[in-house]
Amino acid sequence: MSRAEGEQDRRHGGIRAAAELAGLVRECVAANAVREVLHLRLSKLGPDLRRPHHQRLLRDALDPVLAAARTRVFDLPNGDVVAVSAPPGLALETARLALLQTLDSATAELVQALRLPTGAALLLAVTAESLGMSPADEPAHEAACHAPLGSFDLDTAERALAQADLEAMTLAQGVCRLDPAGELVEPLWEDRRIVWPMLAQAILPGTDLEDAAPLQRRLARLVELRMLAEIARPAAALGWRPVGLPVVPATLASPGFLRFDEALPAGRRRDIVLAFRPADILADPAGFGEARDKARRRGYRLALDDSPVEVLSILPVGRLELDFVRLRWVAALAAGDAEGLAELLSRPDQVILTAVDRPAAIAWGWEAGIRCFQGPLVERRHRIG
């Protein structure tokens, strides 16, 4: 087996492990079952500890866990290891102490002890992170690594955001229906989302919002409410077009969303598609469920926001009760062996293929039965049409 093939097999095995871990977490929550958890964040090791010698020491410290009959060990796609055991979890505690002896004080935070079901949201966020998704609610032990932001920084950012021209920082792309039998491009709605690097430069020059996750989460809710308010303005009704926006569940529970909803003319809600990010759903399934039910009762259409194919193995897409799934195009989709892909494509009318940048993406989508597309290539065809 080549090195590339070995890496691919490890990746696929990691995806399956992430799916199984997410399922175990949900089972513990549903049954209120207590489990002890040990999380070893090997993905965060510095260069000095990524050498084979150090990796072997860390794995040796896990031997008591691997040998314990009542312990399940999950090797996640990013290299992290999560072990779960029924109480009292003596093997996990033995391994934790051994790991702390192996690591120095600067890297001891890479070993995290948790307990289910109280730590369910955190562990689901860890699972999402291992698949390359960015959870809306950063794990507590990771958030602690960021430099704290003072109240002055927050006040400055919020005042600047209130005055910022969001239109100039919004990427708008059409979601269109493409028929393989003809050349017509049928616009369905306009997807709008903020270009965060541009916004950061406008409201807090020199600040990288990617490195200030708490600030970005707080600003995201304010940005979403401002974008919703723009849609509801009377002047917007003159040039009305259906729109789609990504939202976090907390936005739908805010007074600002209620004001927006009350200002909409009758029948307008069906023209708005609200998209929930996979990481937000994983981090807070109950909060997502409440937001989804509220939006559905009021008549909005709902979507799972841009999803890598890996997310299909850990999210029960068929049970999310959403109208659309925004599936992000990657060339690997053409292989067709991703877990959960066949189930998703059994309902191709609910799938929107995004990030379409080449004819091969549209050709694959058509062959799979998909008719709704979004991306740079779709934009060019739309403008030409």
N, C-alpha and C positions, 0 to 999 in steps of 0.2 A: 504494500500500500504506500502511495506517495505521501509526502508531507501535506500536500494540499488536500488529498482525499482524507487523511487523518484529521485534519483541522475541520473539514466539512462534517465528518461523522461526529466529532466532539461538539460542534455547534448544534447539529440536529438533536443530539442527546441532551444538550443543555436546554434546548427549547422544550423538549418533552418534560425535563425535570421542572422547568418553570411552570408548565401547565399543571403538572401533578402537585406542585407546592401550592399554587393558587387554589386548586380544588380542595386540598387538605385544609387550607385556611378557612375557606367558606364552610366546609363541613364542621369545623370546630366552632365557628360562629353560630351556625344554625342549631347545633346541639349543645351550645354553651359548654363545650368540652375543654378542660384545662390541659395545655401542653407546654412543656419547657422547650425553649428554642435557643440555639447557639448560632450566631451569624459571624462567619469569618470573611472579612472583606478583602480577599486576595486581589481584587481588581484595583484596590487603592494602594497597593504596595509600591514604595519608591523603587527607583532603579537599583539601588544597592541590595534590595531584598528580593529581586526577581531572579537572582542567580539560582541555578539548580540546587546548590548546597542549601540555601535558605529555604527554598520550596520544599526540599526533602525533610528539613527539620520541622516545618509547619505541618506537613502531612503526617509525620511520625507522631506528632502531638495529638493528632486526631485518631490514632489507632484505637484507643478505648471506645470512642464513639462508633467507629466502623465495625467494631467487634460486638457491640451491644445488641442483643436480640430485639429489644423493644425500641430501637432507634432507627429512624429513617433519615438518610443523608441525601441531599439534593445538590448536585454540581451544576450551578447555573451557567448560562451561556457566556457571561463576562468573567468567569473564573471564580466567582464567589462560591462559598460552600455554606449551606444551611442544614443544620441537624435538628430534628424534632423528636422529642421523647415524651412519654407519659411521665407524670410526677412519680417519684421525686427528682428524676433526671440526674442521678449520681454520675453517670458516665459523661454527661455534658459538663457538669461542674468540674470533674477531673480533667477533661480536655481543656476547659477554659483556663484553669490554673496552669496547666502545662504550656499552653500557648502564651500566657502572660509572662512566663519565665523565659520563653524563647524570644519574645519581642522586648524592645526597650520601652521606656516610658513614653517616648515620642510616637510610637506606633501601637501602643496598647489599645488605643481607641478603635483599632481595626477588629477587635474582638467584642462582640455585642451580645449580651444575654437578654432574651425577651421572654414573654409569656403570652400564650393565647388563652382566651380570645381577646384580651385587652390590647394586645399589640398587633391585631389583625391588619389595621390600616397601614401601619408602618411596614409590616412584612409584605403586604401586597405592593406597596410602593417600591420596596427592594426588588421584588419580582419584575415589576415594570421597568425599573432602571436597568436590570440585567439584560433586557431585550432592546435596550437603546432608546427607550421612551423616557421622557422627563416628567416625573410626577408633579402635579400641581402643588402638592403638599410635601415638601422635602423631608426626608427622615430626620428626626430630631438630632441624631448624632452627627449627621452631615451638616445640618444647619448651624450647629455650634461652631463649625470650622470657619464660617464666614465672619469677617469683621463686622461688628455691630454698626448699624446705621443710626445716627443721632436724629432726634426730633427735628432739628434744623434741616437735615437732608430731606426728610419726609415732607416737611412743610414746603420746602423749596420745590420739590418735584411735583407736588400736588397743585401748587399755585401755577407753575409753568404748564402743567398738563391742562388746567382749566382754560388757558389762553392759547394753547397750541392748535395749529391748523391740522387736524387729524386727516382731512381729505388728502393733503399733500403727502401723508405718510401711510396711506392705505393702498394695499395691492388689491386690485379688483380684477377678477377673471370670470369669464362666463362659463357656466355649466350648460353644456349643449347636448342635444340629441343628434347623433350622426347615424344616418341610415346607409347601410352598405349597398342598398339597391339604388341609391341616388346620390347626388352631390349636395343636396340641401343641408344646411346647418341650422337647426332649430334651437334658438336660445331658450333656456328654461328659467334660469335665475342668475344673478350676479353674486359670486362669492367674494366677500370682503374680509380682509384681515390686516392687522397693523404690521408694518415692517419695523420690528423692535430696535434694530441698530439706529435707524433714522430717528425714532422717537427719543431714544436715550441721548443722542447727540443734541436734540433740541431742548430737552428739559433738564438734563443733568450732564453737561459736557464733561468728558473724561471719565464717566462712570460706565462700567461694563455691566449691564443688567443681568447678563448670564452669570456673573459672579456675585450677584446680589439678589438671589432668588426670592427672599421674603419681600423685597421692594417690588420686584417684577410682579409677584402674585397680587400685591395690593394695588398696583397701578393697573393690572389687567382688568380687575373688576370695575375700576373707574373708567377705563377706556371702553369697555363693553357697554356700560350705561350711557356714555356719551354717544357711541355709535348708534345705539338704540334710539336715543332721544333725537338724533338727526333724522332717522327714518320716520319718526312720528311727527316731524314739523309739518305744519299746514302747507308750506311752500314745497315740500317734497312730494306732496300728493299730485302736484301738477305734472311732474315727470316721473310718476311712480313706475317702478319695475320691481318684480319679485327679487328678494335678496336672501343670502345665506350668511350666517355669522357663527363663529365659534364662541361658545360661552362656557363658563364654569357653573356647576350647580348652584353655588352660593349666590350668583348674580340673580337667578330666578326667585330667590327668597328675599331679595332686597326691596325696600320701599321704592327705589328708583325704577325697578322693573314693573312694579304695580302701576306707577304713574304712566310709564310708557304704554302698558297694556290698555289702560283706560283711555288713553288718547287716540288709539287706533280706530279708524272707521270700521264699521261693520263689514265682515267678510275679508278684511285685509290680512288676518292672521294666517290664513292658508297660503299666502304668498311669501311667508317668512319661514326659512329653514334654520333651525337652531341645532348646532353641531356640538356634541360632547366629546371631549378628548378621552382616549382610552385610559390614560394615566389617572385622570380625575375619577373615572368610574371604578378603577381598581383601588384607588386610595380611599374612596368613601362610597361603597355600593348603596348604602341606605340613603345618603344625601342625593346621589344620582337618581335613585328610584323616586324620591319625593319630587325632585325637580322635573323629571320626565312626566310623572303623572299630572303634575300641575300644568305643564305646558300642553300636554295632550288634551286635557279637559278644556283648555281655552282655545284649542283649534290649531295650534302651530304644528308644522311638520318637523320631524326630528331626524337627526343623522348621527352616526358614529363618525367622528372627525378622522382626518387623514390617518390611516392605519397601515403600518407595515404588515406584510403577510404573516409575520410571526405572531401578531396579536390574536390571530384567529385560533391559535392553540390554547390560549388562556382565558379568552372571553367567550362566553356562550352567546355568540352573536344572534343566533336564532331566538334566544329567550330575552333579549334586551328590549323588545317591543319598540323598535325604531323603524322609521320609514325607509331610511337609506343607510348604506355603508359606503363610506368614502375609502376606497382601496387604493393605496399608493402604488403606482407602477414601478416595478424594477424588472430587469431582464430575467431574473430568476423565476418570475411567475410563469414564464413559458415552459419551464420544466414540469410544472403542474403537480409537484409532489409535496407541497406544503400542507401540513396538518390543518384541517378545517376548510381548505380552499374548495374542495368538492361540494361541501354542504353550502357554502356561501354561493357558489355558482349555480346551485339548484334554483336560486331565486335571482337570476341575472337582472331582472327589471328593477331590483332594489339597489343595485351596485352602481356607484359612480367611480370610474377609473380616473384618478388624479395624477398630477405630475407627468402628463402625457407630453413627451418632447420628441417623439419619433414615430414614423408610420408603423413600425413594428408593434408599438403599444396599441394602436387602434386596431390593427389586424388581429392581434391576439384577443382583444376585447370583443371584436365582432364574432370571432370563432367561438368564444365562450358565451355568446348571447348578450353581452353588455352593449347598451346603446347610448349611455350617458357618459360624457367625457369632459375633462377639464385639464388645462395645461397650456404651455406656450404654443404648441403646434395647433391646438384647437383655437386659440386666440387668433393665430394667423389665418386659419381657414375662415373663421367668423368674419374678420375684417375684409378679407377678399370677397366673401359672399355678400 
